[in-house]
Each structure stands twice: as C-alpha cells, then as structure tokens.
Amino acid sequence: MGGDVEQLKQRWPLLDYLQQQNWAARPAGYDSEFVGLCPLHQETRPSFYVNARKNLFYCHGCGQGGDLIRFVELSRHLSFRQSLAYLAQQSAPAVDSATVLNEVAAFYQEQLDRYPEALRYLERRGVHDPALIKKLRIGYAPGGCLRRHLTAQGYCFDLLRQVGLVNSQGRDTFYGRVVFPCSHGGRTVNLYGRSLGDAFAHRFLPRPKGGLYAWEQVRHCPEVILVEGLFDYAVLWQAGFHHLTCSLGTHLNACQFRQLCDNQRTVYLTFDVDANGSGQQAAQQLAYRLRARGIATRRVLLPPGHDPNHFFVQGGDARQFQSLLEGAQP
C-alpha cells in the first residue's frame, strides 16, 4: 500500500493536480512556493500555499494541510481509500518533456553572459558572433541552480530526474558545460553539453537526440553539407555556409538517414580527419549507403588531424573551405 501511494504522488504532483482543477496561483516569494485562494473554503484574500518541492499544501485560513491524497479527501469528501481509488481512475497529465527542456534551454541561455569563462571558451572554439549564439540558443550550465529554478516554476524533482536533468542528489547533469538545445519537428528533444575543460566528457541527455540538426532550414536545398559536431556547424554557419546540417556524431540514426534520403540532393560529407581514420571510415560507409538510395555524395577532405571547427580556429577562411568543397571526392 505504502509503495503504491508514493508512486501515485510521484506520478501526479500536487501542483499539477491543482492546476488541472483550475486553481489560480502566483509565486509566493519563496523557493518552490505558490499561493492562491483556498479551494476548500470561501475567502477573498489568498491564504492557500503549495510547496511544489515538498508536494504539500497548507491553508492559513481554514488550517487544513497535507499532501495530494489529503487534499482529495477534503475537497471531495472521500475516505483515504476512496481518494486513492479516485486518483487511480484519473488520467494524470502527460509529462511534456519538450516544455521542460525549453525552460531549461532558456534558463541556460540567460546564464551565458554572466559567466566570462563560458564566453571565452566559445571564443577559443571560434564561435564569437552574438547573433549566431542567440540563433542557436547556446547557453551555459554553471551548476547548482537549475533544480532551484525549475522547482520554483512548479516542476517536481522526480520529473527532473525522469527527464535526466539532475541526478539523485539534485546535481545538474550539465554542470560546467556550454549547452546547445537540439530540436526536432519544432520541439526541443535533447540538450548537448560540452565541458569547458577536460575533466568532464561532452554528453547528451539519456534520451533520443532526434533528427538532423536544424534540418527544416535545409531540407529543400539541392546541396547539403553534413558535419559531425555542433561546433563544426557553428563555425561554418558563421563563415556563411548555411546549407548545412549536423548528425551529432558519425553514426546516423534511422530518422536522420531517412531525412537525407527524402529528396534528390548532393550531400557533402565533412567528417573529421582524425589520426585513427574513424571519421573518414564512417563517411565512406555513409556515402555507400546513401548512393544505394540514389543520393549523390561528395567526401570533403580536410587537412590531416582537422575537423571543420579546427580548420577555422587555426586560420582557415570561407574561401579556402569553398575550395575544399569544390575539390570534394565522389
């Protein structure tokens, strides 16, 4: 019984239930607290408080308080067991992860200008155009503040863990990382974080990364440049190459491969030229698969040890990269 009760509370946060019942509230000025008119008795001045982090309510007017189940008992005049049965029959609102991820992306975007070390890192990686940074919604995760921000917006801790934004201790997944939101079909589906130093690896949230990056902008282009990484994408866009997309790694998922094959086009495969040859091997294998589907391919040969990001950071320019495109091999 106890486990079922806790599972029910986690599935359906108190604040979500109240908002579904059209309870109007505003932030109370404290972390994770909201206040509004009490649904349990008539009043003209708000005295009903909800702590979204603790999943509890208390009314200073009528003196009632408790959790979700206690609220259902009082508001519907049911016993404890009847309240459990009632909630079990209701449909809890589906978790819209895109809404949460949009909130996180906006929050991290606000943080970027507050941390000079993050801006310096972008500069070192060749990304310096403020308009581009805004367009790509690049942000920074300083750590230690995301949970507080999101719970103040009414999101419960269990939801943040479910989406993968925090760990069991409440620590930010992207602590100390520059963050790129990844969208698919107009919805934010994942976040990519790149550490400012070598202490932490780059990472995605543990969820699908969606389709090709910014695909809607280029899906009708007869020629498309495909790169591996988001910093490759950023420096090429900054240099004026806008018929551009990114696979977020060398191995395309089924959705990304279908996108490349959805129309007749030429795909310029611009993968890393690394020492172990993995980037070019992946490009060769992808070229074979695309040609089998009738898609023309060209492999762009960067200098040894380079990816597009390094090419521009180490002094390459748009004219030189255009020459590489013109010399690309079938």
N, C-alpha and C positions, 0 to 999 in steps of 0.2 A: 504493500500500500504506500509506504513512505517513498519508495523509488518512483512509483507512478506519479505521485503528487509533485515531486521535484521535476520530473521530466515534463509534466504539464506546464509548470511555471516557466521552465526554460523555453518551451515551445511557444508560449504566449506571454510575453512581458506585460506587466500590469499597465504600463503607459499605452502600449499598443491597443489593449482591450478597451481602455477608457476612451481613447481617441476614436475607436470604431463605434463607440456608443455616443459619439458627437460631443464628448467633453472638451470644452474650450479651455486652454491653459496658456500660460506665459511663463518664461523662466523666472525663478524666484530669487535670483541673485546669488544662489549658492550652487556649488558643483552638483550637477545632475538633478536639481530640484525644480519642480514646476508647481504652479498654484492656479486655482480656478474656483468657481462656485461649487459648493458641495452638491454632488448628485443624490445625497442621502437625506437632505432636509432643505427647506426653503431658506434662502439667505440672499442678501443684496450685496454683501461685501465678501470677496473671495477669502476662504479660510481653509480650503481643502488642498493639502500638499501631497505631492507624489515625489518620492526619491527614485529616479529611474535606475540608479546603480544598484540600490538595495531591493528594488521591486516591492516597495512598501508605501502605504498611504497613511495620512493622519489628518483628521479634521479638527481644528481648534474650536469650531462652533458647536458641534454635537459630541465631540470627544471620541468618535469612532476611529479605529485604525486597524491595520493589518496588511495582509497580502491579497493577491488576486482572488483566492478562494473565499477569504473572509468578505471581500467586497461583494462577490456574487451572493453569498449568504444574506448579507444585509440588504442589498438592492433588490433581490428577487424573493426574499423571504423564504429561503430554502435551508434545508439542513446541510451539514458538511458533505455527506454522501450524495445528496441530491445536487449540490453545487458541482461536485466532481463529475457526475453523470451529465449535467447540463453542459459543462465546458468541453467534455469529451465529444459531445454531439455537434459542437460548433466547429466552424472552419476557421482556424487561426489564420491571420493574414499571411500570405506567402512572403518570404523574405526576398526583397528585390535587391539583389547584391549590386546591381548597376547603380542604384540610388546611393548606396553606402559608398561605393568606390568613387562616384562623382564627388561626394562630400569630402572624401579623403584627398582626392586629387586637388580639389580647390584649396583645401587646408594646407597641403604641402606647397602648392604654388605661392600662397601667401608668405610662407616661411622663407622662400628662397632669397629674397632681397635682404632679409635680416641676418644672414649668415655669410659674411665675406668669403669664408673658406670655400663655400659651395660655388660662389660666383668665380672665384679664382680657379677652381677645378674645371669648370666649364670653359674658361678661357684657355687653360692648358690643353683641353681636348679640342680646341679650335672653334668652340661654339660661343659667339660673342654678340650676335645680333639680337637686341631686345625683342624685336618684332617676331623673330623666329622662336625665341624662348617662350613667348606668350602664345604663339600659334600652336606649338607642340605641347603646351601646358606643363612644361618642365618645372618640377618643384624640388623641395629638399625636405628630408625627414630627419630632424635633429635628434629625435628620440625623447621619450619621457613625457610627451604631451598629447599624443594622439588619443589615447584612451580617455583622458580627461575631457578633451574637446568633443569626442563623439558621444560619450555618455551624457554630456551637457545638452547635446542635440536630441537626446531621447533614445539612443541606440544602446541596447543592453550588452553587457560584457560577453555573454555567451554567443551573441551574434557576431561580435568582432572576432572571437576565436573561430567560429564556424567559417567565416569568410577568409580567415588566415591573416588578419591584420595585426593581431597581437598573439603572443604565446600565453601559456597557462599562468605565467607570472604577471601578465599585463604589459610586457615589454614590446615595443614596436618592432614589427618584422623588418622594416626598412631603416632601422637605426643607423644614422650616419651615412645615408645614401642619397644621391641625386635620383629623382624618381620621374619616370615617363609613364603617363597613362596610355593604355592600349585599348582601342575601341573596335567594335565590330557591329555593323548594322546600326550605327549611331549610338551604341550603348558602350559604356566603359566595362570591359570584361576582365581586365587584369592590370597589374602595375608592374613595371620593371624598375628595379633599383640597382644603381651602380655605386659601389663604395668609393669614398674619397681617397682611401688608401688601400694597402694590400692586405689589411687584417681580415677583411670580410669579402667573400665572393659576391659577385653580382647574382641577382635572384629575381624570380617571378613569384607571385603568389601561387599556392598549390591548387591551381585551377586552370582550365583551358586558356590558352593565350589568344584564341580567336583566329581570325583570318589574317591576310597580309596587311601590314601597317599602312594606314591612310589609303586603302585600296579604292575607295569611292572616288577619290580625286583623279585616279589614273586609269580606271577600268576601261575607258573608251579610247585610250591612247594607242596608236598603232605600234609604238615602240615604248618599252618599259625597262628601266634599269632596276635590277634586283640586287639588293645588298643584304649582308648578314645582320648587321647590328644597327642600333638606333643612333649611335654617334656617327657611323658611316652615313646614315640617312641625313642627319642634321647638317654635316659639313657640305654634303653635296647639294642639299636644298639651298643652303646659304650661298653656295657658289653659282646658283642659277639653274641647276638641273632639277626641274620639277616633275618630269615624267619618271617618277621614282617611287619605289616601294621597298619594304623590308620584310624579310621572312622570320626575323627574331631567332636566328640560328641557321645552321646549314641544312637541317632536316625539316622539310616542309610537312605539315600535317595534311590530311586529306582535303580539308576545306581550302587551304592555301593552294594546293596543286590544282584543284578544280577552278579556282579563280583565274589562275594563269592560263587555263585552257578554255575559258568561256568565250573566247573570241579569237579571230586571227590576228596575231601580233608577232613582233620580234622581241624576245627577252634578252637583255644584256646581263649576263651572269657576272656579277662583280664581287666574287667572294675573296676571302683573304688568301694571300700568297704566303703561307706560313712555312716554317722550316720542315715540318713533318709531312707537308703536302696534303693535309686533310681537307683544307678549304678547296683546293683545286680538284681533288678527287671527288668531293661532294658536288662541285659544279659540273664535272664531266658526267657523273651519274644522273644528275638532274637534267642536263642537256639531252642525254639519251632518252629519258622518259618523256620529255616534252616533245622531242622530234617524233617520237612514236605516236603522239597525239596530233601531229600536224602543226606544231608550234615551232617557228624558226628561232634559233638560239645563236648567240654570239658570246664567247668567253673573253672577258676583258682581262688582259694580262698586266697586272700592276707590277712594279719592281719587286724583287725578292724581299720577303720579310714585311711587306706592306699590306695594309687594308686601306680602304678609301679614307678613313679618318687619319691614319698616319701619313698618307700621301699628301694631304693638305696641311697637316700640322707641321710637317717637315719641309714645307716650302713649295709644294705643288700648287698650281693655279688652274683655273677653269679652262684655259686654252690647252694646257698640257693634258688635262683629263679628257678633253674633247678629242685630242689626238689618239688617246688610248681607246676611246670608243670607236673611232674610225678604223683603228687597226685591229679591232677585236676579231677573234678567230671563230669560224663556224663550229 
